[in-house]
Amino acid sequence: MNVLVTGGAGYIGTVLVPMLLEKKLKVTLLDNFLFQQKFEIEDKNLKLIRGDVKDYSFVNKILSENFDFIIPLAGLVGAPLCEIKPEEAKEVNENAIDFLCRNANKDTKIIVPTTNSGYGIGKKNIYCTEKSPLNPISVYGITKVNAEKIILSRGNAISLRLATVFGTSPRMRLDLLVNHFVYRALKYKKIEIFEGDFKRNYVSVYDVARAFIYSIDNFERLKDNIFNFGLENVNLTKIELAKKIKDQIPDFEYILNNNKQDPDKRDYIVSNEKILNTGFKFKNTIEAGIRQLIEKNVQDLDYSKCSNI
Ligand SMILES: NC(=O)c1ccc[n+]([C@@H]2O[C@H](COP(=O)([O-])OP(=O)(O)OC[C@H]3O[C@@H](n4cnc5c(N)ncnc54)[C@H](O)[C@@H]3O)[C@@H](O)[C@H]2O)c1
């Protein structure tokens, strides 16, 4: 089987690609190395192509290979980055997906990561399920919701609505909430929290990579479905998250700042029952993820090289 992974040199991709290679799949990785990130994976089954998903004639040539699966990870990722570059966000997150859908062989199966931030601002104590109305409030959320619609209307696809991802990766991102908080707790012994009561759902980058493998292995059973993908019962306010980190790093303080706003306004709780009912088992807890970030000494990383903004 051969798999095209766009954006495979990113935070999720550099965890996923070695898992695909371990399964002896042939992987074609297309990435424009937007962050000048290092890429150190080598394998006889890996074809690395430096290029832009917006370069349609180039992408068309790549698609002539007829892939069994496409995993489109390439994107401008995160609310702050998309706020700065709204047009490019639409081009990469939405239009390039549309192009892939129109031009890939119709037998090619697509597994796309979308985001549960599409739920926007939820209702207190009401869990968002895959049937809940979508109400994206950031440019990022809007482009991802539109991409999901495009992919599902094409068919032969699965959408994984990811929670906020945490954990270590060869292409580390410290701008993700859990990673960011652990970095600041270790480096500055202080976290300033805006909108501390806003709730979100979380998931480990290792489980996210496992979800793509699971989707490949169980495609026929899962196809043409949307799945929320986050840890069940890990819908935490930012304050609760800070407390969990304090359990493992006792010597930092967190300060609530009610005068500043988070550009990413999401506030909701999510049910992940649907993916659990298919038999998927999450393996990585948030406590283990925090421990791995501490063991990895993330405070020593250069933040500017590990952030999408
Ligand atoms: N990390 C999360 O919390 C999270 C949550 C929900 C969904 N997602 C989705 O997962 C996917 C991967 O996210 P990530 O966290 O790995 O982000 P990332 O920014 O680390 O990875 C994105 C990758 O896409 C590449 N890229 C950007 N523009 C490109 C272009 N025009 N052509 C080719 N490559 C391009 C970048 O170089 C990078 O390697 C994205 O689609 C994102 O929306 C991530």
The ligand as an SDF file (V2000), in Angstrom:
LIG
                    3D

 44 48  0  0  0  0  0  0  0  0999 V2000
   -1.8420   19.8900   16.6950 N   0  0  0  0  0  0  0  0  0  0  0  0
   -3.1300   20.0180   16.9740 C   0  0  0  0  0  0  0  0  0  0  0  0
   -3.5260   20.3020   18.1440 O   0  0  0  0  0  0  0  0  0  0  0  0
   -4.1690   19.7850   15.9100 C   0  0  0  0  0  0  0  0  0  0  0  0
   -5.5140   19.7350   16.2980 C   0  0  0  0  0  0  0  0  0  0  0  0
   -6.4680   19.5380   15.3240 C   0  0  0  0  0  0  0  0  0  0  0  0
   -6.1150   19.3770   14.0050 C   0  0  0  0  0  0  0  0  0  0  0  0
   -4.7980   19.4400   13.6430 N   0  0  0  0  0  0  0  0  0  0  0  0
   -4.4910   19.3010   12.2180 C   0  0  0  0  0  0  0  0  0  0  0  0
   -3.4110   18.3780   12.0230 O   0  0  0  0  0  0  0  0  0  0  0  0
   -2.6290   18.7860   10.8940 C   0  0  0  0  0  0  0  0  0  0  0  0
   -1.1580   18.8460   11.2810 C   0  0  0  0  0  0  0  0  0  0  0  0
   -0.9840   19.7720   12.3480 O   0  0  0  0  0  0  0  0  0  0  0  0
    0.3790   19.8980   13.1530 P   0  0  0  0  0  0  0  0  0  0  0  0
    0.0330   20.1440   14.5770 O   0  0  0  0  0  0  0  0  0  0  0  0
    1.2800   18.7720   12.7930 O   0  0  0  0  0  0  0  0  0  0  0  0
    0.9280   21.2880   12.5710 O   0  0  0  0  0  0  0  0  0  0  0  0
    2.3500   21.6910   11.9360 P   0  0  0  0  0  0  0  0  0  0  0  0
    2.2520   23.1420   11.6760 O   0  0  0  0  0  0  0  0  0  0  0  0
    3.4540   21.1810   12.7910 O   0  0  0  0  0  0  0  0  0  0  0  0
    2.3660   20.8860   10.5790 O   0  0  0  0  0  0  0  0  0  0  0  0
    1.8970   21.4100    9.3600 C   0  0  0  0  0  0  0  0  0  0  0  0
    2.8750   20.9940    8.2900 C   0  0  0  0  0  0  0  0  0  0  0  0
    2.3780   21.4650    7.0500 O   0  0  0  0  0  0  0  0  0  0  0  0
    3.4680   22.0170    6.3190 C   0  0  0  0  0  0  0  0  0  0  0  0
    2.9050   23.0000    5.3950 N   0  0  0  0  0  0  0  0  0  0  0  0
    2.3470   24.2000    5.6740 C   0  0  0  0  0  0  0  0  0  0  0  0
    1.9430   24.8250    4.5720 N   0  0  0  0  0  0  0  0  0  0  0  0
    2.2520   23.9900    3.5400 C   0  0  0  0  0  0  0  0  0  0  0  0
    2.1180   24.0840    2.1310 C   0  0  0  0  0  0  0  0  0  0  0  0
    1.5610   25.1690    1.5480 N   0  0  0  0  0  0  0  0  0  0  0  0
    2.5430   23.0390    1.3610 N   0  0  0  0  0  0  0  0  0  0  0  0
    3.1130   21.9570    1.9350 C   0  0  0  0  0  0  0  0  0  0  0  0
    3.2940   21.8200    3.2620 N   0  0  0  0  0  0  0  0  0  0  0  0
    2.8640   22.8270    4.0560 C   0  0  0  0  0  0  0  0  0  0  0  0
    4.3880   22.6060    7.3550 C   0  0  0  0  0  0  0  0  0  0  0  0
    5.7290   22.7380    6.8860 O   0  0  0  0  0  0  0  0  0  0  0  0
    4.2640   21.5840    8.4730 C   0  0  0  0  0  0  0  0  0  0  0  0
    5.2600   20.5780    8.3310 O   0  0  0  0  0  0  0  0  0  0  0  0
   -3.2110   20.1130   10.4100 C   0  0  0  0  0  0  0  0  0  0  0  0
   -4.0760   19.8560    9.3330 O   0  0  0  0  0  0  0  0  0  0  0  0
   -4.0100   20.6050   11.6100 C   0  0  0  0  0  0  0  0  0  0  0  0
   -5.0840   21.4280   11.2300 O   0  0  0  0  0  0  0  0  0  0  0  0
   -3.8090   19.6330   14.5750 C   0  0  0  0  0  0  0  0  0  0  0  0
  1  2  1  0
  2  3  2  0
  2  4  1  0
  4  5  1  0
  4 44  2  0
  5  6  2  0
  6  7  1  0
  7  8  2  0
  8  9  1  0
  8 44  1  0
  9 10  1  0
  9 42  1  0
 10 11  1  0
 11 12  1  0
 11 40  1  0
 12 13  1  0
 13 14  1  0
 14 15  2  0
 14 16  1  0
 14 17  1  0
 17 18  1  0
 18 19  2  0
 18 20  1  0
 18 21  1  0
 21 22  1  0
 22 23  1  0
 23 24  1  0
 23 38  1  0
 24 25  1  0
 25 26  1  0
 25 36  1  0
 26 27  1  0
 26 35  1  0
 27 28  2  0
 28 29  1  0
 29 30  1  0
 29 35  2  0
 30 31  1  0
 30 32  2  0
 32 33  1  0
 33 34  2  0
 34 35  1  0
 36 37  1  0
 36 38  1  0
 38 39  1  0
 40 41  1  0
 40 42  1  0
 42 43  1  0
M  CHG  2   8   1  16  -1
M  END
$$$$
